[in-house]
Structures are given as structure tokens and as C-alpha cells.
């Protein structure tokens, strides 16, 4: 019996890009899988905050995020770490660029 994989359209509205992301993998990994570079990549585990984005529209599930990178107020305003969220619907997001490019790990 084959399992259907649900993919959601992710629109990066402040960059005019979009990609499909399965609900089983994080937004960041989904972006990397298609070799896109619209979201900054750091540690991939929530420890650095480099992949901070703002979800403008849509729903997602998430893993725990460090309050050092996402405060309660930011979370209420839609800010999340792309490595810690999993889409449950199509999403519209805005990328928040790292102020220090030297922090980006590839």
C-alpha cells in the first residue's frame, strides 16, 4: 500500500520565489531539497536563528524553538525558524536575512 505524500506550496513573497514542501519535512530542508537558496541556512537544528522567517499566511506544526532566537512576541507576530516548522497548508512567508553573513554556515 503506497502512502500519499502531501506537498504544500510555499511562496516567498518578498523574493518572488516559490517551492513545494512535503508536510513531513521542515521548511528549510524542503527548500534545500530542491536546491533553492531563498532562506538562509545555518545549523539546521534551531540553535543559531539564521533561518528566521515570518509566516504571513497558512498553517504549520512546529518543534520547540529557542527563546533566544524567537521571543513569545515574535512568535505571536508570525516569526519562526524555518528549520523547526512543518507546513500543514500552503504558506506565504517573508525571509528575514541574517544581519551578519559570516554567521551563515553552509
Wavefront OBJ file of the C-alpha trace (Angstrom):
o trace
v 0.000 0.000 0.000
v 1.532 3.332 -1.025
v 1.316 6.378 1.189
v 0.365 9.698 -0.369
v 2.805 12.491 0.391
v 1.132 15.861 0.791
v 3.133 18.752 -0.638
v 2.327 22.366 0.094
v 3.153 25.424 -1.993
v 5.490 27.785 -0.159
v 5.526 31.338 -1.547
v 8.403 33.583 -0.507
v 6.542 36.824 -1.101
v 9.408 39.246 -0.529
v 11.601 37.386 -3.036
v 9.082 36.331 -5.680
v 10.016 32.645 -5.310
v 8.042 29.528 -4.515
v 8.679 25.836 -3.914
v 6.794 22.728 -2.846
v 7.442 21.238 0.580
v 6.131 17.924 1.919
v 4.416 18.166 5.305
v 6.783 15.527 6.723
v 9.949 17.650 6.446
v 10.891 21.080 7.723
v 10.530 24.116 5.508
v 14.301 24.580 5.474
v 15.022 21.004 4.377
v 12.221 21.233 1.782
v 13.886 24.316 0.314
v 17.322 22.672 0.317
v 15.933 19.515 -1.307
v 15.046 21.446 -4.454
v 18.384 23.294 -4.368
v 16.791 26.679 -3.712
v 18.582 29.377 -1.719
v 15.754 31.698 -0.668
v 16.117 31.044 3.086
v 19.426 31.489 4.907
v 20.843 28.188 6.186
v 22.691 27.800 9.463
v 22.849 24.905 11.898
v 19.585 23.257 10.711
v 18.594 22.485 14.308
v 17.257 25.712 15.809
v 20.425 26.736 17.625
v 21.604 29.673 15.526
v 18.489 31.607 14.400
v 19.848 32.250 10.898
v 16.758 30.772 9.187
v 14.290 33.143 10.885
v 11.261 33.844 8.687
v 7.796 35.333 9.142
v 4.746 33.280 8.212
v 2.259 35.718 6.679
v -0.458 33.217 5.825
v -1.071 29.486 6.273
v -0.688 26.878 8.981
v 2.137 24.695 10.219
v 3.207 22.447 13.051
v 6.448 23.149 14.853
v 9.117 21.775 17.095
v 10.331 23.731 20.098
v 12.156 26.982 19.233
v 14.782 28.695 21.380
v 13.508 31.869 23.039
v 16.983 33.299 22.368
v 16.005 33.420 18.694
v 12.173 33.613 18.751
v 10.575 35.528 21.608
v 6.937 34.991 22.616
v 6.086 38.344 20.992
v 7.824 37.374 17.741
v 6.001 34.035 17.711
v 2.682 35.881 18.081
v 3.718 38.108 15.163
v 4.376 35.066 12.939
v 8.159 34.804 13.276
v 9.553 31.258 13.350
v 12.668 29.298 12.448
v 12.313 27.563 9.062
v 14.242 24.542 10.371
v 11.627 23.973 13.101
v 8.320 24.235 11.189
v 6.445 21.744 9.019
v 3.725 23.024 6.652
v 0.169 21.758 7.140
v -1.207 24.024 4.383
v 0.147 26.269 1.646
v 2.224 29.064 3.201
v 3.143 32.633 2.380
v 6.382 33.609 4.087
v 8.820 36.501 4.271
v 12.528 35.834 4.658
v 14.372 37.716 7.399
v 18.012 37.981 6.394
v 20.826 37.487 8.885
v 22.463 40.805 9.755
v 25.905 39.171 9.741
v 26.608 36.981 6.658
v 29.619 35.478 8.481
v 27.117 33.613 10.715
v 25.779 31.618 7.780
v 27.068 28.047 7.745
v 26.958 26.049 4.528
l 1 2 3 4 5 6 7 8 9 10 11 12 13 14 15 16 17 18 19 20 21 22 23 24 25 26 27 28 29 30 31 32 33 34 35 36 37 38 39 40 41 42 43 44 45 46 47 48 49 50 51 52 53 54 55 56 57 58 59 60 61 62 63 64 65 66 67 68 69 70 71 72 73 74 75 76 77 78 79 80 81 82 83 84 85 86 87 88 89 90 91 92 93 94 95 96 97 98 99 100 101 102 103 104 105 106
